[in-house]
């Protein structure tokens, strides 16, 4: 089965909470990093420092992690302001290099 066939047949959205918070979860809180969740994840990693949210300057992240391909995701200054205020932000990554998929990403710095 190819990756494309797998993704097309996935049907259900699977959310994987990645590490990033001192509280051991994906929901923000005690550490220096915001909580992140990448839907339909297959090895990608996004680490957003709380300091980035506080700085409030647009930034693009690469999320390849252990996957065989990369995506990028950009958080705008306005979205960082929302994160700094405790509001979660939902983003969409760039498409994969073979244009078969992207990922919905939730970031929470509360």
N, C-alpha and C positions, 0 to 999 in steps of 0.2 A: 504494500500500500504506500503510495506517495504521500508526502506531507500535505499536498493540495487535496487529495482524496480524504485524508484524515480530517482536515479542517472543514471541508464541505460536509462531511458526514457527522461532524461533532454535534450538531443540532442544539444541544443545551449550552448555555453559557456557564463556564467554570471559572470561578474567581479564586485566585491564589493570593493569599496575603504574604507579602515578602517581608523579610526582616527589615528593621530600620528604626525601631523604637526601643528605648530602654525598658519599656514595660513588657517586651516580648511579643507584642501584638502588631497589628498593622494599622492601629488607630491613632497614632500620634501620642503625645504625652511626655513621659519622663525623660526621654533621650534628647540627643541633639539633632535627630533626624525626624522628618515627617513620616507618617504612615503612608504606604502605597499599596494599591491592589491593581494587578494587571489581569484583565479578563482574557480567557482563552490562552493562558500563558504556557509557554513551552521553553522555559529557561531564561527569559528576559529578567533584567533587574533594573529598577529605577531607585536611585538614592537622592532624595531632596533634603538638603540641610535646612534646618529651621532658620539658620543665618541667611540663607538665600531668600526666604520669605520675608524676613525682617528688612533685608536690603532693598527688596522690591524692584529689582532690575530684571527685565526680560532675559530669559536664559533658555538655551536649547540643550537637552540632555540626550546622550546616546544610551540605549537600553539593551544592547546585545546580550550582556551577561553570558550565560552558558549556551545560548542559542547559536545556531549555525548562520544567522544573518542578523543584521542590525535594523533598528528603527530609531527615529528621533521623535522627541516630544518637546514642544516649546511651551513654557509657562510665561505668560505675559505679565507686565508690571501690575495690571489690574487684577489678574488672577492671584498674584503673590499678595496683594493687598487683602483679597478675600481670605486667603490662607492665614495671613497674619491676624486677621480678625476672628479666626476660628471657624470659617465656613469651608466645607469641603469643596473641591474643584474636580470636575470630571472632564477629562481630555481625551483626544483621539491621537494615536501615534501616526507617524507617516506610514505609508504602505511599505510592505516588504519589498526587497529589491526585485523580486519576480512578480510584484503587483498582485499577489493572491490574497493578501489580508492586511488588516491593521489591528490595533488593539485599543480597547476602551480602558482608560487608566483613571483611577480615583486617587486623589491625594488629600490628606487631612493632616494639618499641623496643630490641631487643638491639643 
